[in-house]
């Protein structure tokens, strides 16, 4: 649904563009008629321009500016623009008039906002109109006594040039718009994933708040149960009162531990040695049949990683991805020097398909093979790898994908940046570049 709505044009956009085109047409017609004093069918031209203006006024009066048009209404309005401009060109020289190039405007708008079938219909309409204008049209306004007659071969060349320009611009605009929509969808998915990770990291605070709120009613239950125990009640109720008091105290102890965990300073949870940090990431995946091997090696003191949801999700997703395609083992190798830290995730599976190896990291890949290009329940699109790659790159990492007896993912950070804590926030996603490499 989001992707479909991402194509829909706002009606205000079309009306504003049409007003701009109408003012341009009116100025040109009046300049030719009164500035150059050429003989043109002024009334007919003003009638055609007025018809488009009337449509604009009707649309602005009866439809809200925020309305997003479905594909068929949008196609109908663009088709009207082509027919209106074609009629105006028919009155003033057809393809002999240099302003015929403006027929590309509605075609380009269709290319970036409609689906292929509707785009094809608009393109065919524009080409048919251009073909008819090359043969049937009124004379081009020119100086009296010296009518301008262009050779038939030249007109044919202009028609071919318009055809080529239409095909090229339409294809290019449609491809760019398609990639932009895919990137927008992928960044939205990335934002949702990170928000989920941040939500989980905040649960300790929520648990502490819950423990604080539950402390008072539990204390009241404990006091009441003690008073009941002291009262002269039948012996048959004494065991139940003791059980109630015991369970209330147990709840208070549990909530006390939760409060202590959330409120006390636990640097071991915020900053972990590299080996412990990696073990925490891979431990949820050890229930799989495929073995996970961790190798730790480096020069000097072992790095201490500032914990971050983006880091944990990115590395964890690559480990999970490797487990899906490994035969017997996934190996996580961590190494470091005084300047950098590298984590290599490899498996003994078939490796990345060669045809998409250079494209890995782009969202919504197209290819026959769906090797480890999965996102949730959608396979073969590359969104999961795109999300992980984006999250890790935002923390300053550099990634490399390769095949060497299986798939290999190498992630490299500056040691100082990894230890001090990568800076990452959701606001970075809103200002993301148009294309990630």
MARVOSE-570951 format. One line per 4 residues: number of its first residue (from 0); their letters; for each residue y, z, x of C-alpha. Coordinates in nm, 4 decimals. Each point is the difference from the previous one (the first is absolute). Example, Ala and Ser with C-alpha at 12.3 -4.5 7.8 and 13.67 -1.06 7.14 Angstrom:
BEGIN
0	AS	-0.4500,0.7800,1.2300 ~ 0.3440,-0.0660,0.1370;
END
This chain:
BEGIN
0	XXXX	0.0000,0.0000,0.0000 ~ 0.2420,0.0876,0.2796 ~ -0.0652,-0.3275,0.1760 ~ 0.0547,-0.1995,-0.3188;
4	XXXX	0.3287,0.1760,-0.0747 ~ 0.1087,-0.0556,0.3584 ~ 0.0173,-0.3734,-0.0778 ~ 0.2062,0.0288,-0.3166;
8	XXXX	0.3631,-0.1093,0.0244 ~ 0.2790,0.2074,-0.1457 ~ 0.1771,-0.2011,-0.2653 ~ 0.3341,0.1048,0.1491;
12	XXXX	-0.0925,-0.1729,0.3249 ~ -0.0550,-0.3320,-0.1759 ~ 0.3163,0.0263,-0.2068 ~ 0.2133,0.0810,0.3030;
16	XXXX	-0.1457,-0.2923,0.1943 ~ 0.0564,-0.2285,-0.2983 ~ 0.3654,0.1102,-0.0296 ~ 0.0453,-0.0779,0.3686;
20	XXXX	-0.1551,-0.3438,-0.0467 ~ 0.2116,-0.0693,-0.3094 ~ 0.3278,0.0864,0.1712 ~ -0.1025,-0.2254,0.2880;
24	XXXX	-0.0847,-0.2840,-0.2370 ~ 0.3239,0.0409,-0.1960 ~ 0.2139,0.0087,0.3141 ~ -0.1717,-0.3109,0.1400;
28	XXXX	0.0322,-0.1990,-0.3231 ~ 0.3689,0.0872,-0.0400 ~ 0.0684,-0.0752,0.3663 ~ -0.1592,-0.3460,-0.0331;
32	XXXX	0.1794,-0.0754,-0.3274 ~ 0.3488,0.1319,0.0804 ~ 0.0019,0.0391,0.3775 ~ -0.1574,-0.3287,0.1060;
36	XXXX	0.0865,-0.1621,-0.3376 ~ -0.3425,-0.1628,-0.0229 ~ -0.1188,-0.1321,-0.3332 ~ -0.2725,0.2343,-0.1255;
40	XXXX	-0.1328,0.0845,-0.3480 ~ 0.1939,0.3272,-0.0038 ~ -0.0795,0.0973,-0.3607 ~ -0.3717,-0.0476,0.0488;
44	XXXX	0.0066,0.1973,0.3252 ~ 0.1908,0.2874,-0.1590 ~ -0.2417,-0.0040,-0.2930 ~ -0.3002,0.0374,0.2340;
48	XXXX	0.1726,0.2803,0.1918 ~ 0.1012,0.1671,-0.3264 ~ -0.3595,-0.0035,-0.1258 ~ -0.1111,0.1981,0.3057;
52	XXXX	0.2937,0.2397,-0.0404 ~ -0.0935,0.0539,-0.3665 ~ -0.3557,0.0882,0.1019 ~ 0.1323,0.2512,0.2520;
56	XXXX	0.2252,0.1638,-0.2580 ~ -0.2891,0.0204,-0.2486 ~ -0.2296,0.1593,0.2595 ~ 0.2602,0.2560,0.1061;
60	XXXX	0.0777,0.0989,-0.3591 ~ -0.3546,0.0362,-0.1302 ~ -0.1965,0.1267,0.3012 ~ 0.0548,0.3069,0.2213;
64	XXXX	0.0958,-0.0647,0.3602 ~ -0.2919,0.2063,0.1288 ~ -0.2599,-0.2130,-0.1808 ~ -0.2641,-0.1475,0.2279;
68	XXXX	-0.1212,-0.3339,-0.1259 ~ -0.3639,-0.0861,-0.0417 ~ -0.1149,-0.3138,0.1752 ~ 0.0222,-0.2394,-0.2956;
72	XXXX	0.3580,0.0894,-0.1032 ~ 0.1080,-0.0149,0.3642 ~ -0.1651,-0.3392,0.0398 ~ 0.1720,-0.1231,-0.3184;
76	XXXX	0.3438,0.1027,0.1268 ~ -0.0582,-0.1637,0.3387 ~ -0.1235,-0.3147,-0.1723 ~ 0.3191,-0.0023,-0.2080;
80	XXXX	0.2079,0.0241,0.3195 ~ -0.1826,-0.3004,0.1469 ~ 0.0483,-0.2053,-0.3169 ~ 0.3666,0.0993,-0.0281;
84	XXXX	0.0760,-0.0943,0.3604 ~ -0.2015,-0.3211,-0.0322 ~ 0.1986,-0.0995,-0.3089 ~ 0.3247,0.0646,0.1831;
88	XXXX	-0.1197,-0.2052,0.2974 ~ -0.0988,-0.2823,-0.2367 ~ 0.3632,-0.0201,-0.1119 ~ 0.1419,-0.0126,0.3528;
92	XXXX	-0.2255,-0.2203,0.2120 ~ -0.3510,0.1451,0.0020 ~ -0.1491,0.0287,0.3480 ~ 0.2965,-0.1931,0.1362;
96	XXXX	0.1969,0.3193,-0.0558 ~ -0.0364,0.2323,0.3021 ~ -0.0053,0.3049,-0.2301 ~ -0.3525,-0.0903,-0.1117;
100	XXXX	-0.1201,0.2344,0.2773 ~ 0.0864,0.2887,-0.2338 ~ -0.3202,-0.0790,-0.1900 ~ -0.1719,0.2011,0.2737;
104	XXXX	0.1670,0.3233,-0.1187 ~ -0.2135,0.0631,-0.3123 ~ -0.3092,-0.1173,0.1886 ~ 0.0622,0.2596,0.2723;
108	XXXX	0.0574,0.2767,-0.2557 ~ -0.3274,-0.0939,-0.1698 ~ -0.1829,0.0054,0.3330 ~ 0.0947,0.3612,0.0714;
112	XXXX	-0.0466,0.1403,-0.3504 ~ -0.2718,-0.1914,-0.1870 ~ -0.3732,-0.0514,0.0385 ~ -0.1423,-0.3207,0.1521;
116	XXXX	-0.0698,-0.1661,-0.3356 ~ 0.3558,0.0541,-0.1234 ~ 0.1411,-0.1002,0.3383 ~ -0.1912,-0.3267,-0.0166;
120	XXXX	0.1367,-0.0719,-0.3469 ~ 0.3596,0.0553,0.1147 ~ -0.0525,-0.2145,0.3102 ~ -0.1497,-0.2847,-0.2028;
124	XXXX	0.2904,0.0169,-0.2450 ~ 0.2512,-0.0201,0.2843 ~ -0.1832,-0.2939,0.1607 ~ -0.0248,-0.1891,-0.3308;
128	XXXX	0.3715,0.0502,-0.0617 ~ 0.0813,-0.1135,0.3546 ~ -0.2187,-0.3081,-0.0410 ~ 0.1689,-0.0972,-0.3261;
132	XXXX	0.3457,0.0615,0.1459 ~ -0.0768,-0.2361,0.2860 ~ -0.0412,-0.2834,-0.2562 ~ 0.1969,0.0964,-0.3106;
136	XXXX	0.3529,0.1347,0.0308 ~ 0.3602,-0.0849,-0.0710 ~ 0.2117,-0.1347,0.2881 ~ 0.1133,0.2354,0.2717;
140	XXXX	0.3737,0.0710,-0.0388 ~ 0.1811,-0.1954,0.2688 ~ 0.3241,-0.1788,0.0782 ~ 0.1024,-0.2622,-0.2620;
144	XXXX	-0.0911,-0.3560,0.0922 ~ -0.2466,0.1078,0.2695 ~ -0.3139,0.1328,-0.1698 ~ -0.2457,0.1731,0.2345;
148	XXXX	-0.3443,-0.1601,-0.0207 ~ -0.2583,0.1586,0.2281 ~ -0.3008,-0.2119,0.1072 ~ -0.3254,0.0546,-0.1854;
152	XXXX	-0.1779,0.0834,0.3256 ~ 0.2535,0.2755,0.0694 ~ -0.0554,0.1445,-0.3453 ~ -0.3736,-0.0065,0.0585;
156	XXXX	0.0482,0.1830,0.3295 ~ 0.2134,0.2631,-0.1703 ~ -0.2739,0.0531,-0.2592 ~ -0.2622,0.0453,0.2713;
160	XXXX	0.2268,0.2399,0.1888 ~ 0.0500,0.2047,-0.3162 ~ -0.3761,0.0103,-0.0561 ~ -0.0665,0.1225,0.3538;
164	XXXX	0.2826,0.2550,-0.0137 ~ -0.1252,0.1328,-0.3341 ~ -0.3571,0.0397,0.1278 ~ 0.1063,0.1658,0.3254;
168	XXXX	0.2593,0.2398,-0.1429 ~ -0.2207,0.0918,-0.2945 ~ -0.3029,0.0728,0.2205 ~ 0.2006,0.1962,0.2547;
172	XXXX	0.1873,0.2087,-0.2591 ~ -0.3191,0.0746,-0.1948 ~ -0.1833,0.1116,0.3153 ~ 0.2838,0.2233,0.1191;
176	XXXX	0.0355,0.1586,-0.3443 ~ -0.3769,0.0561,-0.0193 ~ -0.0070,0.1751,0.3370 ~ 0.3007,0.2123,-0.0921;
180	XXXX	-0.1659,0.1130,-0.3238 ~ -0.3229,0.0848,0.1817 ~ 0.1888,0.1993,0.2609 ~ 0.1911,0.1869,-0.2685;
184	XXXX	-0.3236,0.0885,-0.1798 ~ -0.1626,0.1124,0.3240 ~ 0.2947,0.2199,0.0969 ~ -0.0085,0.1556,-0.3461;
188	XXXX	-0.3679,0.0799,0.0495 ~ 0.0818,0.1475,0.3418 ~ 0.2661,0.2209,-0.1540 ~ -0.2433,0.1248,-0.2641;
192	XXXX	-0.2640,0.0790,0.2627 ~ 0.2442,0.1944,0.2148 ~ 0.1356,0.1864,-0.3008 ~ -0.3559,0.1058,-0.0815;
196	XXXX	-0.0511,0.1258,0.3550 ~ 0.3280,0.1921,-0.0102 ~ -0.0972,0.1444,-0.3358 ~ -0.3254,0.1318,0.1446;
200	XXXX	0.1845,0.1508,0.2963 ~ 0.2263,0.1912,-0.2407 ~ -0.2863,0.1563,-0.1954 ~ 0.0037,0.3100,0.2195;
204	XXXX	0.3497,0.0811,-0.1228 ~ -0.1051,-0.0532,-0.3598 ~ -0.2999,0.2261,0.0566 ~ 0.2274,0.2719,0.1368;
208	XXXX	0.2251,-0.0290,-0.3044 ~ -0.3018,0.0228,-0.2308 ~ -0.1244,0.3085,0.1867 ~ 0.3388,0.1642,-0.0378;
212	XXXX	0.0151,-0.0742,-0.3722 ~ -0.3557,0.1223,-0.0615 ~ 0.0495,0.3206,0.1977 ~ 0.1782,0.1871,-0.2812;
216	XXXX	-0.2502,-0.0654,-0.2827 ~ -0.2899,0.0819,0.2309 ~ 0.1632,0.3275,0.0998 ~ 0.0466,0.0820,-0.3695;
220	XXXX	-0.3679,-0.0749,-0.0675 ~ -0.1010,0.2286,0.2878 ~ 0.2175,0.2883,-0.1265 ~ -0.1255,-0.0329,-0.3570;
224	XXXX	-0.3635,-0.0116,0.1101 ~ 0.0451,0.3180,0.2058 ~ 0.1597,0.1777,-0.2941 ~ -0.2860,-0.1094,-0.2228;
228	XXXX	-0.2470,0.1358,0.2545 ~ 0.1665,0.3401,-0.0183 ~ -0.0019,0.0048,-0.3772 ~ -0.2829,0.1573,-0.1917;
232	XXXX	-0.1731,-0.3223,-0.0950 ~ -0.3702,-0.0389,-0.0734 ~ -0.2190,-0.0493,0.3037 ~ -0.1011,-0.3449,-0.1186;
236	XXXX	0.3535,-0.1273,0.0809 ~ 0.0285,0.1612,0.3440 ~ -0.1984,-0.2695,0.1804 ~ 0.2121,-0.2777,-0.1545;
240	XXXX	0.3244,0.1773,0.0945 ~ -0.1192,0.0416,0.3602 ~ -0.0913,-0.3711,0.0127 ~ 0.3443,-0.0953,-0.1382;
244	XXXX	0.1760,0.2136,0.2613 ~ -0.2176,-0.1426,0.2783 ~ 0.0656,-0.3619,-0.0975 ~ 0.3754,0.0598,-0.0340;
248	XXXX	0.0077,0.1445,0.3507 ~ -0.2005,-0.2965,0.1251 ~ 0.2542,-0.2417,-0.1506 ~ 0.2824,0.1919,0.1673;
252	XXXX	-0.1767,-0.0231,0.3359 ~ -0.0500,-0.3758,-0.0364 ~ 0.3630,-0.0562,-0.0958 ~ 0.1078,0.2224,0.2857;
256	XXXX	-0.1845,-0.2216,0.2477 ~ 0.1597,-0.3106,-0.1514 ~ 0.3453,0.1558,0.0267 ~ -0.0667,0.1012,0.3590;
260	XXXX	-0.1185,-0.3496,0.0905 ~ 0.3088,-0.1652,-0.1493 ~ 0.2633,0.2481,0.1207 ~ -0.1153,0.0957,0.3494;
264	XXXX	0.0891,-0.2079,0.2981 ~ -0.3072,-0.1990,0.1016 ~ 0.0975,-0.2210,0.2921 ~ -0.3640,-0.1019,0.0363;
268	XXXX	0.0304,-0.1821,-0.3343 ~ 0.3258,-0.1800,0.0822 ~ -0.0836,-0.0872,0.3609 ~ -0.3575,-0.0666,0.1053;
272	XXXX	-0.1563,-0.1051,0.3243 ~ -0.0978,-0.3645,-0.0090 ~ -0.3760,0.0670,-0.0202 ~ 0.0389,0.2458,-0.2862;
276	XXXX	0.2398,-0.2293,-0.1835 ~ -0.2471,-0.2896,0.0207 ~ -0.2890,0.2214,-0.1077 ~ 0.1966,0.1103,-0.3074;
280	XXXX	0.0550,-0.3650,-0.0925 ~ -0.3601,-0.1169,0.0426 ~ -0.1746,0.3095,-0.1364 ~ 0.0190,-0.1128,-0.3659;
284	XXXX	-0.1820,-0.3207,0.0980 ~ -0.2931,0.1637,0.1814 ~ -0.2093,0.0108,-0.3166 ~ -0.0581,-0.3734,0.0315;
288	XXXX	-0.3256,-0.1369,0.1379 ~ 0.1858,-0.1660,0.2862 ~ 0.0637,0.2286,0.2968 ~ 0.3496,0.0721,0.1307;
292	XXXX	0.0390,0.0559,0.3733 ~ 0.3179,0.1481,0.1491 ~ 0.0883,-0.0516,0.3664 ~ 0.2935,0.1885,0.1513;
296	XXXX	0.1322,-0.0747,0.3480 ~ 0.3335,-0.0036,0.1753 ~ 0.2221,0.0944,0.2900 ~ 0.1547,0.3457,0.0080;
300	XXXX	0.0473,0.2335,-0.2945 ~ -0.1330,-0.1057,-0.3359 ~ 0.2751,-0.1119,-0.2424 ~ 0.0922,0.2206,-0.2929;
304	XXXX	0.0548,-0.2129,-0.3110 ~ 0.2673,0.0843,-0.2549 ~ -0.1915,-0.0346,-0.3257 ~ 0.1292,-0.2653,-0.2379;
308	XXXX	-0.1489,-0.1442,-0.3230 ~ 0.0790,-0.3552,0.1089 ~ -0.1942,0.0428,0.3246 ~ -0.2981,0.1618,-0.1693;
312	XXXX	-0.0231,-0.2615,-0.2726 ~ 0.0399,-0.2954,0.2351 ~ -0.2681,0.1088,0.2480 ~ -0.2296,0.1255,-0.2769;
316	XXXX	0.0161,-0.3316,-0.1826 ~ -0.1023,-0.1919,0.3132 ~ -0.2926,0.2397,0.0538 ~ -0.1052,-0.0418,-0.3631;
320	XXXX	0.0295,-0.3750,0.0348 ~ -0.2186,0.0005,0.3097 ~ -0.2678,0.2061,-0.1746 ~ -0.0233,-0.2580,-0.2781;
324	XXXX	-0.1076,-0.2734,0.2402 ~ -0.1609,0.1822,0.2934 ~ -0.3748,-0.0325,0.0529 ~ -0.0749,0.3321,0.1691;
328	XXXX	0.3150,0.1508,0.1493 ~ 0.3792,0.0203,-0.0033 ~ 0.1645,0.1165,0.3206 ~ 0.3401,0.1663,0.0163;
332	XXXX	0.1300,0.0103,0.3564 ~ 0.3182,0.1891,0.0866 ~ 0.1616,-0.0319,0.3415 ~ 0.3347,0.0997,0.1418;
336	XXXX	0.2245,-0.0087,0.3027 ~ 0.3295,0.1687,0.0692 ~ 0.1803,-0.2783,-0.1894 ~ -0.2200,-0.1221,-0.2849;
340	XXXX	-0.2838,0.0917,-0.2346 ~ -0.2562,-0.2531,-0.1198 ~ -0.2596,0.0250,-0.2761 ~ -0.2664,-0.2696,-0.0220;
344	XXXX	-0.2206,-0.0336,-0.3063 ~ -0.2994,-0.2300,0.0465 ~ -0.3248,-0.0708,-0.1783 ~ -0.3198,-0.1961,0.0617;
348	XXXX	0.0402,-0.2194,-0.3075 ~ 0.0664,-0.3754,-0.0252 ~ 0.3670,0.0283,0.0980 ~ 0.3061,-0.1561,-0.1580;
352	XXXX	-0.0363,-0.3592,-0.1234 ~ 0.1563,-0.2348,0.2523 ~ 0.1930,-0.1899,-0.2663 ~ 0.2019,0.3071,-0.1000;
356	XXXX	0.0122,0.1912,0.3299 ~ 0.3545,-0.1162,0.0751 ~ 0.1137,0.0823,-0.3561 ~ -0.1285,0.3578,-0.0179;
360	XXXX	0.2740,0.2338,-0.1107 ~ 0.1517,-0.2418,-0.2495 ~ -0.0427,0.0949,-0.3682 ~ -0.2089,-0.2065,-0.2394;
364	XXXX	-0.1809,-0.2183,0.2498 ~ -0.1665,-0.3149,-0.1224 ~ -0.3392,-0.0829,0.1402 ~ -0.3635,-0.0411,-0.0830;
368	XXXX	-0.1105,0.3009,0.2019 ~ 0.0820,0.3477,-0.1243 ~ -0.0992,0.1859,0.3143 ~ 0.1673,0.3454,-0.0075;
372	XXXX	0.2963,-0.1303,-0.1936 ~ -0.0086,0.2297,-0.2952 ~ 0.2432,0.2196,-0.1863 ~ -0.1453,0.2374,-0.2544;
376	XXXX	-0.2131,-0.2040,-0.2349 ~ 0.1525,-0.3322,0.1079 ~ -0.1913,-0.1741,0.2748 ~ 0.1034,-0.2851,0.2206;
380	XXXX	0.3786,0.0433,-0.0340 ~ 0.0889,0.1979,0.3152 ~ 0.2208,0.2523,-0.1807 ~ -0.1773,0.3072,0.1387;
384	XXXX	0.0468,-0.1144,0.3588 ~ 0.3588,-0.0966,-0.0753 ~ 0.0740,0.3508,-0.1316 ~ -0.1593,0.1692,0.3016;
388	XXXX	0.1713,-0.2350,0.2439 ~ 0.3369,0.0533,-0.1671 ~ -0.0329,0.3792,-0.0012 ~ -0.1037,0.0136,0.3648;
392	XXXX	0.2676,-0.2445,0.1151 ~ 0.2606,0.2120,-0.1737 ~ -0.1071,0.2904,0.2220 ~ 0.0627,-0.2117,0.3109;
396	XXXX	-0.3546,-0.1256,0.0551 ~ -0.0990,-0.3425,0.1258 ~ -0.3237,-0.1448,-0.1387 ~ -0.2387,-0.2608,0.1344;
400	XXXX	-0.3052,-0.1464,-0.1758 ~ -0.2841,-0.1665,0.1892 ~ -0.3743,-0.0720,0.0070 ~ -0.2214,0.1258,0.2798;
404	XXXX	-0.3568,0.0578,-0.1163 ~ 0.1518,0.1000,-0.3326 ~ 0.3469,0.0649,-0.1358 ~ 0.2526,0.1920,0.2088;
408	XXXX	0.3278,0.1545,-0.1128 ~ 0.2263,0.1346,0.2747 ~ 0.2933,0.2264,-0.0863 ~ 0.2427,0.0974,0.2768;
412	XXXX	0.2914,0.2466,-0.0131 ~ 0.2528,0.1319,0.2432 ~ -0.1339,0.3438,0.0911 ~ 0.3386,0.1657,-0.0412;
416	XXXX	0.0460,-0.1470,-0.3467 ~ -0.3467,0.1018,-0.1162 ~ 0.0376,0.3575,0.1256 ~ 0.3508,0.0591,-0.1346;
420	XXXX	-0.0877,-0.1409,-0.3394 ~ 0.0520,-0.3535,-0.1298 ~ 0.2896,-0.0392,-0.2373 ~ -0.1163,-0.1493,-0.3256;
424	XXXX	0.1377,0.0209,-0.3526 ~ -0.0186,-0.1936,-0.3234 ~ 0.3592,-0.1141,0.0482 ~ -0.1170,-0.2148,0.2897;
428	XXXX	-0.2083,-0.2059,-0.2408 ~ 0.2957,-0.0943,-0.2167 ~ 0.1748,-0.1515,0.3006 ~ -0.3105,-0.1681,0.1395;
432	XXXX	0.0430,-0.3404,0.1663 ~ -0.0931,-0.3103,-0.1909 ~ -0.3043,-0.0570,0.2163 ~ -0.2134,0.2338,0.2098;
436	X	-0.1798,-0.1274,0.3015;
END
